[in-house]
Amino acid sequence: MNVGDTRTLELPRISRTTLALYAGASGDHNPAHIDIDACREVGIDDVFAHGMLSMAYLGHLLTDWVPQNKIRSYSVRFAAVTPVNAEPTCRGTVVRVEGSLAHLDLTTTLPDGTVTLRGTAVVTT
């Protein structure tokens, strides 16, 4: 890995089915992610993706790049919601290499430029 190396993962549309399946798999049945009526009752126009689903997609980018056993750290900060029907893109960039460790900046971005997740990872090269 070299400074400036990047990887991109373009995600499929986050559909209501995706959210329902993730809710079932994760046990996270928060109405904000699956019940439009509950959202509207509290002033939210529509459901939105689980933050952990977005984090999982970003983790998928990472494990497509390096084997899981080379990941030394992985962290994210949730910056904005991912609305239903969005088509996010995950990106990773090598920002520093120190010996056998590569430091990565990670983001998930919506087509309008909104960054929904910001993260970092350290991996062995």
C-alpha positions in Angstrom: 0.0 0.0 0.0 1.1 3.5 -0.8 0.0 6.9 0.3 -2.8 8.0 -2.1 -4.0 4.5 -2.9 -7.8 4.4 -3.0 -10.7 2.0 -3.1 -14.3 2.6 -3.9 -17.4 0.5 -3.3 -20.6 1.7 -5.0 -23.6 0.4 -3.1 -26.9 -0.7 -4.5 -30.0 1.4 -3.7 -30.9 1.2 0.0 -34.5 -0.1 -0.4 -37.2 -0.6 2.1 -36.5 -4.3 1.6 -32.9 -3.8 2.5 -33.9 -2.1 5.7 -36.4 -4.7 6.6 -33.9 -7.5 6.0 -31.2 -5.7 8.0 -33.7 -5.2 10.9 -34.4 -8.9 11.0 -30.8 -9.9 10.8 -29.5 -7.4 13.3 -32.5 -7.4 15.7 -32.7 -3.6 15.3 -36.4 -3.0 14.7 -36.3 0.7 15.5 -39.4 2.2 13.8 -37.2 5.0 12.4 -35.8 2.4 10.0 -38.9 0.5 9.0 -42.2 2.4 9.8 -42.9 5.5 7.7 -46.0 6.2 9.9 -44.0 6.2 13.1 -41.5 8.6 11.4 -44.2 11.0 10.3 -45.6 11.1 13.8 -42.4 12.6 15.0 -41.8 14.9 12.0 -39.5 12.8 9.9 -40.6 12.4 6.3 -39.5 8.8 5.7 -37.5 6.0 7.1 -33.7 6.0 6.9 -30.9 3.4 7.0 -29.5 2.0 10.2 -26.2 3.6 11.0 -24.7 0.1 11.6 -25.8 -1.0 8.1 -23.7 1.9 6.7 -20.8 0.9 9.0 -21.1 -2.7 7.8 -20.9 -1.5 4.1 -17.8 0.5 4.9 -16.3 -2.5 6.7 -17.1 -4.5 3.5 -15.0 -2.0 1.5 -12.2 -2.5 4.0 -12.3 -6.4 4.0 -12.4 -6.3 0.2 -9.1 -4.4 0.3 -7.3 -6.3 3.0 -7.9 -9.7 4.7 -9.7 -9.3 8.0 -6.8 -10.5 10.0 -4.7 -7.5 8.9 -7.2 -4.9 10.3 -5.7 -3.5 13.5 -8.3 -0.8 14.1 -11.5 0.4 12.5 -13.7 3.2 13.7 -16.4 5.5 12.3 -18.3 8.6 13.2 -21.9 8.9 12.0 -22.2 12.3 10.3 -25.6 12.3 8.6 -28.5 9.9 7.9 -28.7 7.7 4.8 -32.2 8.1 3.4 -34.2 5.2 2.0 -33.5 4.8 -1.8 -30.1 6.5 -1.5 -27.2 5.0 -3.4 -24.1 5.6 -1.2 -20.5 5.2 -2.2 -17.8 4.0 0.2 -14.3 5.2 -0.2 -11.0 4.5 1.4 -7.7 6.3 1.0 -4.2 5.5 2.3 -3.1 8.7 4.1 0.0 7.5 5.9 2.3 4.5 5.9 4.6 3.9 8.9 6.6 0.7 8.6 4.2 -2.2 8.2 1.1 -0.1 9.1 -1.1 1.8 6.7 -3.5 4.5 8.0 -6.7 4.9 6.0 -9.3 7.6 5.9 -12.8 6.1 5.1 -16.0 7.8 4.0 -19.5 7.0 2.9 -21.0 9.7 0.7 -24.4 10.2 -1.0 -24.7 11.3 -4.6 -25.4 14.9 -3.5 -22.0 15.0 -1.7 -23.4 14.5 1.8 -20.9 12.5 3.9 -22.8 10.1 6.1 -19.9 8.3 7.7 -16.3 9.3 8.4 -13.9 6.8 9.6 -10.3 5.5 10.0 -8.6 2.2 9.9 -5.1 0.9 10.5 -4.1 -2.2 8.6 -0.9 -4.1 8.3 0.6 -4.2 4.8 
